[in-house]
Amino acid sequence: MPEINEQVEHISYSINGLNEAGALKWLAENFPGKVVFSSSFSYEDQAISHIILKENLPIDIFTLDTGRIFPETYSVWRSTNERYNTHIKAYYPQAAAVETLLSEKGPQSFYESLENRKECCFIRKVEPLKRALKGREIWITGLRAEHSPDRQDIPQVEYDASNNIIKYHPILHWSFDQVKAFIHEHNIPYNPLHDKGFVSIGCQPCTRAIREGEDFRAGRWWWEDAAKKECGLHVHQ
């Protein structure tokens, strides 16, 4: 663990003062073939994808297709591939695990308990993520501090023990207005659901538009305690 902490400190020191593109370029140069970015095609992820693809940085981009995402998400996925002449790689849940879950508990078990919902998230997101991160050393994410109470105090560079990888959150301290302005300034493809009140967009059965005055994550797993609204991809100790 001391070696990991030293590496985290070294990265933090080395990219301090660099802008997002500069920091991503430094990581790509110092960890060749070991840096990967996960995109859900959210506002945040589209902004980071733009930086990576516009600068032609050697950072692989992947997405997790849970099998239950919105048609609009597929649309922005296609638009992104076309705009940047790229092919974002997809990871899918294991078919056997999905078949067993639906056979034993039905197609909407996630509404019935927190345990069931986490089981569904694990099968559709967490397990595919572990495959996507295998052999990598740096995981780029679109996390922002405003997203949830659990993300308020996380460092921009951190060690993720559950996935044995170092994470870098390039736009952690951007405000929502900053992200939105960046998207429009650079004419970046974005999910049209954002224009309909959907802020955080995940699987279709677990996402709704938020109402005026509700917080950012209110539209995700709205039937659960707000303090527990994580799918297991980002676990902070």
N, C-alpha and C positions, 0 to 999 in steps of 0.2 A: 504493500500500500504506500509506503514512503516514496517509492519510485513514481507511482502514479501521481501522487500529490505534487512531486517536483515537476513532473511533465505538465500538469495542469497549470502550475505557477509559471513555468517557462513559456507556455503558449500565451497565457494571459499577459505576461510582460512583453512578449514579442509583438503582439498585435495591438497593444495599447497605443492609442493615438491614430491608428489606421482607420480609414473609413471601411464600410462593409465590403466593398469590392477588394480593397487592399488586404483586408484580413482574410478573406476567402482565398485570394491569390497566394498569400503566404502559407496558408494551410495546405493548399494543393501542391505547392512546390516542396514543402517540407515533409509531406506525407503522401508521396506519389502513389496513386492507385488505391489509397486507403481512406479517401474522403468521400462521403456519400450524403446526399440530401433527400429527405423524405417529404413528399408533397401531397397534400390533400386537395390542392387547387383552390385553397382559401385565398382571400386577399393577401395575407401575409406570405403564403408560400408562392403565390404568383409574383410578388415583388422580388423575392429571393431568386426564384427561377430566372427572372428577367436579368438580374445581375450576373448570375452564373453563365447564362446562355449568350447574353450580349457581349460579355467579356471573353467568351469562348474558354472558360476555365475548365480544366480537366477534373470535373467533379460529377460523378454519376448521380442522376436523379431517378427516384423510383416512387411509385405510389402503391397503396394497399387497396385493392379492389375487393371489398367485403362481399360483393354479390347483392348488396342492398343499398347502393348509393343512388342518388338522384339522376335522372336523365340529363339534367342541366350540368351535372358534374362531368358526365361523359362528353358533353358538348364543349366545355371549356378545356378538357383534356385534349380533344381533337384540335381545337383552335390553337392551343399552345404548341402542339407538335407542328402544325402548319406554319404558324408565325415564325418559329425559330428553326424550322427544318430539323427537328429532332425526333427522337422516339423514346418517350419516357417509359421506363420498364415497369411492369405490373407484377405484383406478388398477390397470390390468391390463397384463401384458406384451403386446408386439406379437405378434399371431397368427402372422404370417409367420416371425418369428424363432424362435418355439417350434416351429413345424412343421418348419423347417429343422434345428434342433437334434435333434429326436427322429428325423427321417428319416435324418440322417447318423450320429448317435451312439447312438441308442436311448434308452429312457426312464430309464436309470439310469447314464448316463455319469459323473455326479458322484462315484460311488464309485471310479472308476478312476484319477483323478489330481486333484491340487490345481488344475491348470489347467482341467480339465473342470468341476470344482465351481464355480470362480470364474466360468467362462463361463455356467453355469446361473444363478448368483446375479445376474450382470450383466443377463442377459435378463429374468429374472423380478422383480428388485428394483431394481437400480441405474438402469436406463434408465427404468422407470416413475417412480422417485423424481425423476429430473431433470425430467420433465414436471410432476410435482406441485409442485415447488419453483419452476418458472418464473414470473418476475415477482414473487417474494416477496423479502423482505429479512431476515426473522427466522424461523428454524426452531426450534420447541420440540421437545425430545426427552425420552424417559424414561430416558436413560443414568444409570447409577449407578457410582460408583468401584469398588464391589465386583464388578462384572460380569466384568472380565478384567484381566490385568496391563497391557494397553494403555490402560486407562481410569483407572488409579490417580492419575495426576498431571495430568489435563486440567483446565483452568479452567472455571468455571461458565458463563462467556460466552467464546466463541471464534469465530474466523473460519475457515470451512471453505472452503479455496481450491478444492477439487475441484468444489464446487457454487456457489462465489462467493456465499456467504450467511453471515450471522452466526447462530450456534447458541446457544441458552440451554438449560441442563440444570437445571430447577428442583429436582429431588430428587437431584441428584448425590451429596450427602453423607448421604442417608438410608440407614439399614441395612435389610436385608431384613425384620427384625422390625418396624421402624417402618412399612414399606410395608404389610405384612400386617395390622398393627394398625389402620392407617388404613382399609383396605378393609373390615374387619369392623366398625369403629366406625360407619362411614357406610352400612353395608349396600350396598356397591357391587357390581354384578354382576361376577363374575370367572370365568375359565376353569376348569371343573371338573377339568381335567388337573392343575392345581396340587395338588389333593388326592391325586393318584396318583403323586407324585414327580417330575412335570415342573416344572422351575423356569423355564428359558428355553425358550420355545415358538416354533418357527418352522415350516418346511415339514415335513409328516408324514414323508417318507423320511429326513430329516436330523435328526430330534429323537427322543430317548429319555428315559425317566425316569433320574434320577441315583441312584447307590447311596450308602449311608451313608458319609460321609467324603470323597466326591468334591466338587470345587469347582463353582461355579455354572454354568460353561459346559461341564461335562463331558458333558452330554447333547446338545450341538450338535456335529455333524460329529465324532463321537467317534473316528473312524478317522484323524483328522489330528493334527498337532502342536498342542498346546494354545496355543502362542504365535501360531499363525496363524488362530485361530478368529474371523475377521471376514468378513462377507459383502460388504463394500465400501460399505455405506451410510455408515459412520462411519470415515473415514480420517483419522488424526492424523499430522501431519508431525513 
